[in-house]
Amino acid sequence: MTMPVQPADPRPVPPRPPEPGDCCGSGCAVCIHDLYNGALERYEKQLSAWLARHPGEKR
């Protein structure tokens, strides 16, 4: 069985947003929304860098 070849520089994948019921609403020190926003910021930076390496690609 052969495995599919992965590209050497794959496009970053955006984080999955939290579902409506994922936040408990109790004011946690680190809320699921905080974690998502951090992941989204990292994704945006990774995507910008990837687009700079792949100028023909669209945002």
N, CA, C and O atoms as CSV, one atom per row, in Angstrom:
chain,resi,resn,atom,element,x,y,z
A,1,MET,N,N,0.845,-1.179,0.000
A,1,MET,CA,C,0.000,0.000,0.000
A,1,MET,C,C,0.890,1.242,0.000
A,1,MET,O,O,1.804,1.353,0.817
A,2,THR,N,N,0.627,2.158,-0.901
A,2,THR,CA,C,1.414,3.384,-0.965
A,2,THR,C,C,0.640,4.530,-0.338
A,2,THR,O,O,-0.582,4.625,-0.455
A,3,MET,N,N,1.382,5.388,0.325
A,3,MET,CA,C,0.784,6.554,0.954
A,3,MET,C,C,0.811,7.711,-0.044
A,3,MET,O,O,1.750,7.818,-0.833
A,4,PRO,N,N,-0.209,8.584,-0.022
A,4,PRO,CA,C,-0.187,9.735,-0.917
A,4,PRO,C,C,0.985,10.652,-0.581
A,4,PRO,O,O,1.351,10.806,0.584
A,5,VAL,N,N,1.560,11.249,-1.597
A,5,VAL,CA,C,2.687,12.154,-1.403
A,5,VAL,C,C,2.159,13.488,-0.880
A,5,VAL,O,O,1.229,14.068,-1.441
A,6,GLN,N,N,2.768,13.957,0.199
A,6,GLN,CA,C,2.392,15.232,0.790
A,6,GLN,C,C,3.265,16.323,0.179
A,6,GLN,O,O,4.459,16.107,-0.029
A,7,PRO,N,N,2.689,17.498,-0.115
A,7,PRO,CA,C,3.511,18.587,-0.631
A,7,PRO,C,C,4.559,19.001,0.397
A,7,PRO,O,O,4.329,18.908,1.603
A,8,ALA,N,N,5.711,19.460,-0.089
A,8,ALA,CA,C,6.808,19.854,0.800
A,8,ALA,C,C,6.450,21.069,1.653
A,8,ALA,O,O,6.972,21.231,2.756
A,9,ASP,N,N,5.570,21.914,1.149
A,9,ASP,CA,C,5.209,23.143,1.863
A,9,ASP,C,C,3.686,23.319,1.777
A,9,ASP,O,O,3.201,24.159,1.020
A,10,PRO,N,N,2.937,22.529,2.552
A,10,PRO,CA,C,1.469,22.610,2.448
A,10,PRO,C,C,0.932,23.937,2.973
A,10,PRO,O,O,1.525,24.566,3.850
A,11,ARG,N,N,-0.199,24.344,2.417
A,11,ARG,CA,C,-0.878,25.562,2.858
A,11,ARG,C,C,-1.370,25.363,4.294
A,11,ARG,O,O,-1.915,24.306,4.613
A,12,PRO,N,N,-1.189,26.359,5.162
A,12,PRO,CA,C,-1.694,26.233,6.537
A,12,PRO,C,C,-3.212,26.037,6.551
A,12,PRO,O,O,-3.932,26.530,5.683
A,13,VAL,N,N,-3.664,25.315,7.547
A,13,VAL,CA,C,-5.093,25.033,7.705
A,13,VAL,C,C,-5.629,25.900,8.842
A,13,VAL,O,O,-5.045,25.923,9.925
A,14,PRO,N,N,-6.739,26.618,8.609
A,14,PRO,CA,C,-7.265,27.475,9.680
A,14,PRO,C,C,-7.791,26.641,10.846
A,14,PRO,O,O,-8.233,25.507,10.662
A,15,PRO,N,N,-7.737,27.217,12.052
A,15,PRO,CA,C,-8.275,26.489,13.203
A,15,PRO,C,C,-9.799,26.404,13.117
A,15,PRO,O,O,-10.454,27.262,12.524
A,16,ARG,N,N,-10.334,25.367,13.713
A,16,ARG,CA,C,-11.787,25.190,13.742
A,16,ARG,C,C,-12.350,26.093,14.836
A,16,ARG,O,O,-11.914,26.028,15.985
A,17,PRO,N,N,-13.323,26.940,14.475
A,17,PRO,CA,C,-13.905,27.817,15.497
A,17,PRO,C,C,-14.657,27.012,16.560
A,17,PRO,O,O,-15.153,25.921,16.280
A,18,PRO,N,N,-14.739,27.547,17.764
A,18,PRO,CA,C,-15.480,26.848,18.817
A,18,PRO,C,C,-16.966,26.728,18.440
A,18,PRO,O,O,-17.532,27.602,17.783
A,19,GLU,N,N,-17.553,25.659,18.861
A,19,GLU,CA,C,-18.994,25.452,18.678
A,19,GLU,C,C,-19.726,26.330,19.692
A,19,GLU,O,O,-19.145,26.704,20.711
A,20,PRO,N,N,-20.991,26.666,19.432
A,20,PRO,CA,C,-21.741,27.532,20.357
A,20,PRO,C,C,-21.732,27.045,21.815
A,20,PRO,O,O,-21.707,27.874,22.725
A,21,GLY,N,N,-21.750,25.763,22.057
A,21,GLY,CA,C,-21.798,25.257,23.423
A,21,GLY,C,C,-20.444,24.972,24.039
A,21,GLY,O,O,-20.377,24.466,25.159
A,22,ASP,N,N,-19.339,25.289,23.326
A,22,ASP,CA,C,-18.007,24.978,23.844
A,22,ASP,C,C,-17.604,25.857,25.022
A,22,ASP,O,O,-16.838,25.420,25.880
A,23,CYS,N,N,-18.105,27.084,25.077
A,23,CYS,CA,C,-17.776,27.989,26.175
A,23,CYS,C,C,-18.776,27.748,27.308
A,23,CYS,O,O,-19.987,27.711,27.089
A,24,CYS,N,N,-18.243,27.586,28.522
A,24,CYS,CA,C,-19.129,27.330,29.662
A,24,CYS,C,C,-19.712,28.621,30.231
A,24,CYS,O,O,-20.677,28.579,30.994
A,25,GLY,N,N,-19.128,29.784,29.862
A,25,GLY,CA,C,-19.655,31.057,30.316
A,25,GLY,C,C,-19.340,31.400,31.758
A,25,GLY,O,O,-19.948,32.307,32.326
A,26,SER,N,N,-18.386,30.679,32.365
A,26,SER,CA,C,-18.097,30.933,33.775
A,26,SER,C,C,-16.913,31.870,33.987
A,26,SER,O,O,-16.465,32.050,35.119
A,27,GLY,N,N,-16.403,32.468,32.916
A,27,GLY,CA,C,-15.307,33.420,33.059
A,27,GLY,C,C,-13.969,32.771,33.341
A,27,GLY,O,O,-13.186,33.286,34.140
A,28,CYS,N,N,-13.699,31.664,32.706
A,28,CYS,CA,C,-12.422,30.960,32.898
A,28,CYS,C,C,-11.250,31.886,32.595
A,28,CYS,O,O,-11.358,32.791,31.769
A,29,ALA,N,N,-10.135,31.650,33.271
A,29,ALA,CA,C,-8.923,32.446,33.037
A,29,ALA,C,C,-8.489,32.334,31.579
A,29,ALA,O,O,-8.072,33.323,30.976
A,30,VAL,N,N,-8.585,31.147,31.019
A,30,VAL,CA,C,-8.270,30.924,29.610
A,30,VAL,C,C,-9.495,30.276,28.980
A,30,VAL,O,O,-9.711,29.070,29.101
A,31,CYS,N,N,-10.285,31.091,28.312
A,31,CYS,CA,C,-11.525,30.627,27.688
A,31,CYS,C,C,-11.219,29.955,26.348
A,31,CYS,O,O,-10.189,30.230,25.733
A,32,ILE,N,N,-12.091,29.097,25.910
A,32,ILE,CA,C,-11.962,28.446,24.612
A,32,ILE,C,C,-11.855,29.493,23.502
A,32,ILE,O,O,-11.182,29.268,22.496
A,33,HIS,N,N,-12.509,30.621,23.684
A,33,HIS,CA,C,-12.429,31.696,22.692
A,33,HIS,C,C,-11.032,32.336,22.684
A,33,HIS,O,O,-10.544,32.740,21.629
A,34,ASP,N,N,-10.392,32.428,23.852
A,34,ASP,CA,C,-9.018,32.930,23.921
A,34,ASP,C,C,-8.080,31.983,23.171
A,34,ASP,O,O,-7.209,32.422,22.420
A,35,LEU,N,N,-8.268,30.697,23.383
A,35,LEU,CA,C,-7.435,29.700,22.702
A,35,LEU,C,C,-7.637,29.771,21.190
A,35,LEU,O,O,-6.677,29.706,20.422
A,36,TYR,N,N,-8.889,29.906,20.776
A,36,TYR,CA,C,-9.186,30.008,19.345
A,36,TYR,C,C,-8.563,31.269,18.750
A,36,TYR,O,O,-7.960,31.213,17.678
A,37,ASN,N,N,-8.703,32.400,19.430
A,37,ASN,CA,C,-8.138,33.653,18.918
A,37,ASN,C,C,-6.619,33.568,18.785
A,37,ASN,O,O,-6.050,34.089,17.826
A,38,GLY,N,N,-5.964,32.915,19.739
A,38,GLY,CA,C,-4.515,32.711,19.644
A,38,GLY,C,C,-4.159,31.832,18.458
A,38,GLY,O,O,-3.209,32.118,17.730
A,39,ALA,N,N,-4.923,30.758,18.265
A,39,ALA,CA,C,-4.688,29.861,17.133
A,39,ALA,C,C,-4.942,30.590,15.816
A,39,ALA,O,O,-4.231,30.363,14.837
A,40,LEU,N,N,-5.940,31.456,15.785
A,40,LEU,CA,C,-6.262,32.208,14.578
A,40,LEU,C,C,-5.141,33.203,14.249
A,40,LEU,O,O,-4.792,33.375,13.081
A,41,GLU,N,N,-4.584,33.849,15.258
A,41,GLU,CA,C,-3.456,34.764,15.044
A,41,GLU,C,C,-2.249,34.003,14.483
A,41,GLU,O,O,-1.598,34.479,13.552
A,42,ARG,N,N,-1.945,32.814,15.049
A,42,ARG,CA,C,-0.828,32.007,14.547
A,42,ARG,C,C,-1.080,31.577,13.110
A,42,ARG,O,O,-0.172,31.603,12.279
A,43,TYR,N,N,-2.320,31.181,12.816
A,43,TYR,CA,C,-2.679,30.784,11.454
A,43,TYR,C,C,-2.480,31.933,10.473
A,43,TYR,O,O,-1.928,31.730,9.391
A,44,GLU,N,N,-2.920,33.134,10.835
A,44,GLU,CA,C,-2.784,34.300,9.949
A,44,GLU,C,C,-1.311,34.580,9.652
A,44,GLU,O,O,-0.960,34.895,8.515
A,45,LYS,N,N,-0.446,34.471,10.663
A,45,LYS,CA,C,0.986,34.671,10.447
A,45,LYS,C,C,1.554,33.583,9.546
A,45,LYS,O,O,2.330,33.866,8.633
A,46,GLN,N,N,1.164,32.341,9.804
A,46,GLN,CA,C,1.644,31.233,8.980
A,46,GLN,C,C,1.152,31.379,7.539
A,46,GLN,O,O,1.900,31.110,6.599
A,47,LEU,N,N,-0.097,31.801,7.364
A,47,LEU,CA,C,-0.654,31.975,6.029
A,47,LEU,C,C,0.063,33.100,5.287
A,47,LEU,O,O,0.374,32.960,4.104
A,48,SER,N,N,0.325,34.205,5.964
A,48,SER,CA,C,1.043,35.314,5.335
A,48,SER,C,C,2.423,34.872,4.868
A,48,SER,O,O,2.839,35.199,3.756
A,49,ALA,N,N,3.129,34.133,5.709
A,49,ALA,CA,C,4.458,33.631,5.340
A,49,ALA,C,C,4.351,32.652,4.172
A,49,ALA,O,O,5.176,32.683,3.259
A,50,TRP,N,N,3.346,31.792,4.197
A,50,TRP,CA,C,3.159,30.816,3.128
A,50,TRP,C,C,2.839,31.522,1.818
A,50,TRP,O,O,3.366,31.148,0.770
A,51,LEU,N,N,1.975,32.545,1.862
A,51,LEU,CA,C,1.624,33.294,0.657
A,51,LEU,C,C,2.842,34.020,0.088
A,51,LEU,O,O,2.971,34.159,-1.128
A,52,ALA,N,N,3.735,34.485,0.966
A,52,ALA,CA,C,4.958,35.132,0.490
A,52,ALA,C,C,5.830,34.130,-0.263
A,52,ALA,O,O,6.536,34.501,-1.201
A,53,ARG,N,N,5.782,32.859,0.147
A,53,ARG,CA,C,6.558,31.819,-0.528
A,53,ARG,C,C,5.857,31.298,-1.774
A,53,ARG,O,O,6.486,30.672,-2.627
A,54,HIS,N,N,4.552,31.555,-1.883
A,54,HIS,CA,C,3.735,31.088,-3.003
A,54,HIS,C,C,2.962,32.281,-3.569
A,54,HIS,O,O,1.747,32.367,-3.389
A,55,PRO,N,N,3.654,33.204,-4.252
A,55,PRO,CA,C,3.008,34.459,-4.689
A,55,PRO,C,C,1.851,34.279,-5.642
A,55,PRO,O,O,1.035,35.194,-5.759
A,56,GLY,N,N,1.726,33.159,-6.331
A,56,GLY,CA,C,0.623,32.958,-7.262
A,56,GLY,C,C,-0.665,32.509,-6.598
A,56,GLY,O,O,-1.704,32.448,-7.255
A,57,GLU,N,N,-0.624,32.195,-5.315
A,57,GLU,CA,C,-1.804,31.697,-4.600
A,57,GLU,C,C,-2.652,32.853,-4.087
A,57,GLU,O,O,-2.164,33.960,-3.859
A,58,LYS,N,N,-3.933,32.563,-3.915
A,58,LYS,CA,C,-4.873,33.573,-3.384
A,58,LYS,C,C,-5.066,33.367,-1.890
A,58,LYS,O,O,-4.913,32.260,-1.375
A,59,ARG,N,N,-5.399,34.443,-1.211
A,59,ARG,CA,C,-5.672,34.416,0.229
A,59,ARG,C,C,-6.848,33.582,0.491
A,59,ARG,O,O,-7.250,33.427,1.644
